[in-house]
Amino acid sequence: MLYFLLRRLAFMIPLIFGITLITFIIIHLAPGGPAEIQAEMSLKASAQAIENLKRLYGLDKPLHMQYINWIKRFLFLDFGVSFVDGRQVIYKIIERIPVTLIINLISLFFIFLFAIPLGIFSAVKQNSLFDKVATVSVFIGFSTPHFWIAMLLMILFGVKLGWLPISGIQSLDISDMTKLELFMDRAHHLVLPVFVGSFGGIAGLSRYSRSNMLEVIRQDYIRTAKAKGLKDKEVIFKHALRNALMPIVTILGLSVPGLIGGSVIIESLFSIPGMGQLFYSSAMARDYPTIMGILVIGSFLTLIGNLLADIGYAVVDPRVKIGGA
């Protein structure tokens, strides 16, 4: 196990540097730079002013020199200074992480809470009325765009009925609120974002759960267990479920990057000050240091998610021997 972990962690180092190189090149290929975009804000901006901004940001140097300078800072976990407000990128990211973590952890909890039982029950009751209704509902949910669902819910529950807030994570005036009232206020604000974030995930994961369970219950050892007189519940939950969960472990591992990356669409629509909104605004402003900081963190978490998925395989299935992998 220790050898496996050390080898995978060592393999992550060249991957991270390769990802940063490709990402650095791609974001600089986007039309318009930070200097040009900032100059557009002022009608009196001259060509000399644009060149001064490029020199200030270090964008006047060749691309490979810019990357080398960025790597030198990155080795000390210094993501540089934001082109937008001059703040350290690492501090901007740190203050946004808690909000995104809370929203995505809650969404992930509801996704697994509802999706796995729904998929398993649909598989066990294959071709029943419940399975048919669930299949149609799931495909509708899976194919419906998140932004469209979000806008409909905002219009219905926020504008017409006035039941739920449609922006931010708390009310404007919270100075007189007790801790319980503040908690309820924030929970009230998170109802719509969490629902929208969970909606598509439940649809997709339930289909994975159903197909995996159908494949498992058709195996010979399941028929043997039934032939021995074991009850259906014991066969499903003791023998079939554990093997059906193996592909789900992979999905859970790959969900780790989303905990930080967040949802750009959801956070932008609901004006939530999280990582997704920060990434969107930084991309629009061509704030290269902030974009690189967020993408590097997302890439690192993707690699960690793959590692956790491999370890999860060994936990779910003892036949997997990762020590010799």
C-alpha positions in Angstrom: 0.0 0.0 0.0 2.7 2.5 1.0 4.7 1.7 -2.2 1.6 2.2 -4.3 0.8 5.6 -2.7 4.4 6.8 -3.0 4.6 5.8 -6.7 1.3 7.4 -7.5 2.2 10.6 -5.7 5.6 10.7 -7.5 3.8 10.2 -10.9 1.6 13.2 -10.1 4.5 15.6 -10.2 5.2 15.4 -14.0 1.5 15.3 -14.7 0.9 18.6 -12.7 3.7 20.3 -14.6 2.4 19.0 -17.9 -1.1 20.2 -17.1 0.1 23.7 -16.1 2.1 24.0 -19.3 -0.8 23.1 -21.5 -3.2 25.3 -19.5 -0.8 28.3 -19.5 -0.5 28.1 -23.3 -4.3 27.7 -23.9 -5.4 30.7 -21.8 -2.9 32.9 -23.5 -4.3 31.9 -26.9 -7.7 33.4 -26.0 -8.4 36.6 -27.9 -7.8 39.8 -26.0 -5.5 40.1 -23.0 -5.9 41.8 -19.6 -4.3 45.0 -20.8 -6.6 45.3 -23.8 -9.7 44.5 -21.7 -8.8 47.1 -19.1 -8.1 49.6 -21.8 -11.6 49.1 -23.3 -13.0 50.5 -20.0 -11.4 53.8 -20.8 -12.1 55.6 -24.1 -8.9 57.7 -23.6 -6.6 54.7 -23.3 -3.7 55.0 -25.7 -1.5 52.4 -27.3 1.3 53.5 -24.9 -1.0 52.9 -21.9 -1.7 49.4 -23.1 2.0 48.7 -23.4 2.6 50.0 -19.9 0.0 47.7 -18.6 1.6 44.7 -20.4 5.0 45.7 -18.9 3.4 46.0 -15.4 1.9 42.5 -15.7 5.0 41.0 -17.2 3.1 40.2 -20.5 5.7 41.9 -22.6 8.1 39.0 -22.2 8.1 35.9 -24.4 5.5 33.2 -23.4 8.1 30.7 -22.3 9.7 33.3 -20.0 6.3 34.1 -18.5 5.7 30.4 -17.8 9.2 30.0 -16.2 8.5 33.0 -13.9 5.1 31.5 -13.0 6.6 28.1 -12.2 9.3 29.7 -10.0 6.5 31.2 -7.9 4.3 28.1 -8.0 7.1 26.0 -6.5 6.6 28.1 -3.3 2.8 27.9 -3.6 2.7 31.5 -4.8 0.1 31.9 -7.5 0.9 35.5 -8.0 -1.1 38.7 -7.9 -4.5 39.2 -9.5 -4.6 41.5 -12.4 -8.1 42.7 -11.4 -7.6 44.0 -7.9 -3.9 43.5 -7.1 -4.6 41.0 -4.3 -2.7 37.7 -3.8 -4.5 35.0 -5.7 -4.1 32.4 -2.9 -6.1 34.6 -0.5 -8.8 35.2 -3.1 -9.2 31.5 -3.5 -9.0 30.7 0.2 -11.9 33.0 1.0 -14.1 31.5 -1.7 -13.4 27.8 -0.9 -15.7 27.4 2.1 -18.9 28.6 0.3 -18.2 26.3 -2.7 -17.3 23.4 -0.4 -20.5 23.7 1.6 -22.8 23.8 -1.4 -21.1 21.0 -3.3 -20.8 18.7 -0.2 -24.5 19.1 0.5 -25.4 18.5 -3.1 -23.2 15.4 -3.2 -24.8 14.1 0.0 -28.3 14.4 -1.5 -27.1 12.9 -4.8 -25.8 9.7 -3.2 -28.7 9.6 -0.7 -31.3 9.5 -3.3 -29.6 8.2 -6.5 -28.2 4.9 -5.2 -31.5 3.6 -3.6 -33.4 4.8 -6.6 -31.1 3.0 -9.0 -31.0 -0.2 -7.0 -34.8 -0.4 -6.5 -35.4 0.3 -10.2 -33.0 -2.6 -11.0 -34.7 -5.0 -8.5 -38.1 -4.0 -9.8 -37.1 -4.0 -13.5 -39.9 -3.3 -16.0 -42.3 -2.5 -13.2 -44.4 0.6 -13.2 -42.0 2.2 -10.7 -39.0 1.4 -13.0 -40.7 2.9 -16.0 -41.8 6.1 -14.3 -38.3 6.5 -12.7 -36.6 5.9 -16.1 -38.7 8.6 -17.8 -38.2 11.0 -15.0 -34.5 10.4 -14.8 -34.0 10.9 -18.5 -35.9 14.1 -18.4 -33.8 15.3 -15.5 -30.6 14.2 -17.1 -31.3 16.0 -20.3 -32.7 19.3 -18.9 -30.0 22.1 -18.8 -29.1 23.3 -15.3 -29.4 26.9 -16.2 -32.9 26.5 -17.5 -34.1 24.6 -14.4 -32.5 27.3 -12.2 -34.2 30.2 -14.1 -37.6 28.5 -13.9 -37.2 27.9 -10.2 -36.1 31.5 -9.6 -39.1 32.8 -11.5 -41.6 30.5 -9.7 -40.3 30.4 -6.1 -38.4 33.6 -6.0 -40.4 36.1 -8.1 -44.0 34.9 -8.3 -44.4 33.1 -5.0 -41.7 34.9 -3.1 -40.9 31.8 -1.0 -37.1 31.6 -1.6 -34.3 34.1 -2.2 -32.7 34.0 -5.6 -29.3 35.5 -5.0 -26.5 35.4 -2.5 -25.9 33.2 0.5 -27.4 35.4 3.2 -29.7 38.4 3.7 -28.4 41.9 3.6 -29.2 42.8 7.2 -27.9 40.0 9.5 -26.5 42.2 12.3 -29.5 41.5 14.6 -29.8 37.8 13.9 -29.0 35.1 16.4 -26.8 32.2 15.4 -29.8 30.0 14.8 -31.6 32.7 12.7 -28.4 33.2 10.7 -28.1 29.4 10.1 -31.7 29.3 9.0 -31.3 32.3 6.7 -28.3 30.8 5.0 -30.1 27.4 4.7 -33.0 29.3 3.1 -30.7 30.9 0.5 -29.1 27.5 -0.3 -32.3 25.6 -1.1 -32.4 26.5 -4.8 -28.7 26.2 -5.6 -28.4 22.9 -3.8 -31.5 21.5 -5.5 -30.3 22.6 -9.0 -26.8 21.2 -8.2 -28.3 17.8 -7.1 -30.9 17.5 -9.8 -28.8 16.3 -12.7 -26.4 14.3 -10.5 -29.3 12.2 -9.0 -30.5 11.5 -12.5 -27.1 10.4 -13.8 -25.9 8.4 -10.8 -29.2 6.5 -10.5 -28.8 5.3 -14.0 -25.3 4.0 -13.2 -26.6 2.3 -10.1 -29.4 0.7 -12.0 -27.2 -0.6 -14.8 -24.5 -1.9 -12.4 -27.1 -3.7 -10.2 -28.7 -5.3 -13.3 -25.4 -6.6 -14.4 -24.6 -8.0 -11.0 -27.9 -9.7 -10.3 -27.6 -11.6 -13.5 -24.3 -13.3 -12.4 -24.2 -17.0 -11.6 -23.3 -16.5 -8.0 -26.5 -14.5 -7.4 -28.6 -17.3 -8.9 -26.7 -19.8 -6.7 -27.4 -17.7 -3.6 -31.1 -17.6 -4.5 -31.1 -21.4 -5.2 -29.7 -22.0 -1.7 -32.9 -20.4 -0.3 -31.5 -17.0 0.8 -34.0 -14.3 1.1 -34.1 -11.6 -1.6 -33.1 -8.8 0.8 -30.1 -10.8 1.9 -29.0 -11.6 -1.7 -29.4 -8.0 -2.8 -27.8 -6.2 0.2 -25.2 -8.8 1.2 -24.0 -10.2 -2.1 -25.0 -7.9 -5.0 -24.8 -4.4 -3.6 -21.2 -4.5 -2.7 -20.1 -5.5 -6.2 -22.5 -3.0 -7.8 -21.0 -0.2 -5.8 -17.5 -0.6 -7.4 -18.2 1.7 -10.4 -19.8 4.2 -8.0 -16.5 4.4 -6.1 -14.9 5.8 -9.3 -17.6 8.4 -9.6 -17.2 9.4 -6.0 -13.5 9.8 -6.5 -13.9 11.9 -9.6 -16.4 14.1 -7.7 -13.6 15.5 -5.5 -12.5 18.2 -8.0 -16.1 19.5 -8.1 -16.0 20.2 -4.4 -13.5 23.0 -5.1 -14.2 23.9 -8.7 -17.9 24.3 -7.9 -20.4 25.0 -10.6 -19.7 28.1 -12.7 -23.3 28.2 -14.0 -25.1 27.8 -10.6 -22.8 30.2 -8.7 -23.1 32.8 -11.5 -26.9 32.6 -11.8 -27.5 32.8 -8.0 -24.7 35.4 -7.4 -22.9 33.1 -5.0 -19.4 34.2 -4.1 -17.7 30.9 -4.6 -15.0 29.4 -6.8 -17.2 29.0 -9.8 -18.2 32.7 -9.9 -14.5 33.7 -9.3 -13.4 31.5 -12.2 -16.0 33.0 -14.5 -15.2 36.6 -13.7 -11.5 35.9 -13.9 -11.9 34.3 -17.3 -13.9 37.3 -18.6 -11.2 39.7 -17.3 -8.4 37.5 -18.6 -7.0 37.4 -15.0 -4.3 34.8 -15.9 -2.9 34.3 -12.3 -6.3 33.6 -10.8 -7.3 31.3 -13.7 -4.1 29.4 -13.3 -4.5 29.1 -9.6 -8.0 27.7 -9.8 -7.2 25.3 -12.6 -4.1 24.0 -10.9 -6.1 23.2 -7.7 -8.7 21.5 -9.8 -6.1 19.4 -11.6 -4.5 18.4 -8.4 -7.8 17.4 -6.9 -8.6 15.3 -10.1 -5.4 13.3 -9.6 -6.2 12.9 -5.9 -9.7 11.8 -6.8 -8.3 9.1 -9.1 -6.0 7.9 -6.3 -8.9 7.8 -3.8 -10.9 5.8 -6.4 -8.2 3.2 -6.6 -8.0 2.9 -2.9 -11.8 2.7 -2.7 -11.7 -0.3 -5.1 -9.5 -2.1 -2.6 -11.9 -1.4 0.2 -15.0 -2.4 -1.7 -13.4 -5.5 -3.4 -10.8 -7.4 -1.3 -9.7 -9.1 -4.5 -8.1 -5.9 -5.7 -4.4 -5.9 -4.6 -3.2 -2.4 -5.1 0.1 -3.1 -3.3 1.4 -4.9 -6.4 -0.3 -2.6 -8.9 
